[in-house]
């Protein structure tokens, strides 16, 4: 009897150990699934490869964020004139902390870690929620999928916040439907970003011609912008890898140039703008401007355009590469660029509309103009690539009609091209560019 009791206890102990192991590991259905179960997880990269990918990510992920200095102050002060110099400091402070809190802290260091096996974007977050809670309303997944993928089996403590949230979401069908609607709306807004960003970026850069040729017809600027957009979308079939290598040097040069010009302008015009790093000036800005201050947030928000695209582009590059590129190049150069423009505006209060181009030293104006135009073309790449990734995720969840998806890389599964979506985006971008005709109206629609 004693030996039998001991055997039962051993059996219970073994069962408990296996249960714990089962909670930690997925059990693939066969040997092939076992080999593929980690294919979506972020791989370990050598330092050299990581730097190479970080360099490539500049050309694909950060073009949108990088070209925002072309039009942020233009849309923040639409009247074209600044009455109080302190308003410039307040606006700069808002830009600084918008960039710090949202792209840097929220997205680069927090949200990017909440990816769905390397996939980013709104649908990726929804997919993660569906794995932990029974909230999926679209029946496109079979129970056996749990055994074929890295499907999460983690459990929560009954009284934990996660468990309570899970029960709250699962309790009523309308909550599940409301969550899906929010996901779809968020996704549509990102795709809308993919339409507006190319239009406003290219128009803003090409508009630099009118700074030195004031008599030029605006129709010529629009025509040049449309030709550039057609060329951009025609290149997409080459894939992210080739486009990244082509665009990355342009974007890196762009960031270095705007950072250098920013330092020059701070030194030449007004170094007192650096006091904008104190968040108190945000409070003073709203107190002084009142309703106008809140309305100007539409322009301020343009400084963080492309942030959601940054998250959606995770499928194209590893998280570490995106973090390195942002913290070492993008963030410091943007802060210098905005600070330099603010310093110029403090000394030239009526030059808000063309502050970026007018703040460029005359000796390097045309080289910077060419770099700005090239960077604006690249800026569109971030939202275009993000749109491709989002459409692919929507297809997987059964939320989008079936379209052709072309994988453009043998090494990275997330690098894709969707021909139908590409041409639809091109047509809509051209329509927006030809319809609005100037960056101010597009900026208002964006904000």
Buried (B, 14 or more C-beta within 10 A) or exposed (E): EEEEEEEEEEEEEEEEEEEEEEEEEBEBEEEEBEEEBEEBEBEEBEEEEBBBBBBBBBBBBBBBBBBBBBBBBBBBBBEBEBEEBBBBBBBBBBBBBBBBEBBBEBBBBEBBEEBBBBBBBBBBBBBBBBBBBEBBEEEEBEEEEBBBBBEEBEEBEEEEEEBEBBEEBEEEEEEBEEBBEEBBEBBEEBBBBBBBBBBBBBBBBBBBBBBEEEEEEEEEBBBBBBEBBEEBBEBBEEBBBBBBBBBBBBBBBBBEBBBBBBBBBBEBBBEEBBEBBEEEBBEBBBEBBEEEBEEBBBBBBBBBBBBBBBBBBBBBBBBBBBBBBBBEBBBBBBBBBBBBBBBBBBEBBEBBBBBBBBBBEEEBBEEBBEBBBBBBBBBBBBBBBBBBBBBBBBBBBEBBEEBEBBEBBEEBBBBBBBBEBBEBBBEBBBEBBBEBBBBBBBBEBBB
